Amino acid sequence: MERPGSPIGKKGPRKTNPSYKRRSREPWTTADVGLLRQLAKGNTPTGVMSIKLQRPVAAIRSKAQREGISLRPVNRSPYNRRVTKTRAAKRR
């Protein structure tokens, strides 16, 4: 009997014993943390980091938080978009 939503009896990436192995629950090496820092510095999205590090997005977020690595993009526009007097004077 096949259960709906169950990986039992399915073919493809969600089968019971997949041919690829995700590295969730595997300890982080210093090389992994270095690559995480490098990818975070390059404003790489967490989905792409997940593919490159072969770890779940949640594991990447939690490790980055524990290591003090910011995953927030650096090149965001500032919230205060009003032109101040000093910036207006510099433009002239």
Secondary structure in CASP SS format (residue, H / E / C, confidence):
PFRMAT SS
TARGET T0000
AUTHOR 0000-0000-0000
METHOD secondary structure of the structure
MODEL  1
M C 1.00
E C 1.00
R C 1.00
P C 1.00
G C 1.00
S C 1.00
P C 1.00
I C 1.00
G C 1.00
K C 1.00
K C 1.00
G C 1.00
P C 1.00
R C 1.00
K C 1.00
T C 1.00
N C 1.00
P C 1.00
S C 1.00
Y C 1.00
K C 1.00
R C 1.00
R C 1.00
S C 1.00
R C 1.00
E C 1.00
P C 1.00
W C 1.00
T C 1.00
T H 1.00
A H 1.00
D H 1.00
V H 1.00
G H 1.00
L H 1.00
L H 1.00
R H 1.00
Q H 1.00
L H 1.00
A H 1.00
K H 1.00
G C 1.00
N C 1.00
T C 1.00
P C 1.00
T H 1.00
G H 1.00
V H 1.00
M H 1.00
S H 1.00
I H 1.00
K H 1.00
L H 1.00
Q C 1.00
R C 1.00
P C 1.00
V H 1.00
A H 1.00
A H 1.00
I H 1.00
R H 1.00
S H 1.00
K H 1.00
A H 1.00
Q H 1.00
R H 1.00
E H 1.00
G C 1.00
I C 1.00
S C 1.00
L C 1.00
R C 1.00
P C 1.00
V C 1.00
N C 1.00
R C 1.00
S C 1.00
P C 1.00
Y C 1.00
N C 1.00
R C 1.00
R C 1.00
V C 1.00
T C 1.00
K H 1.00
T H 1.00
R H 1.00
A H 1.00
A H 1.00
K H 1.00
R H 1.00
R C 1.00
END
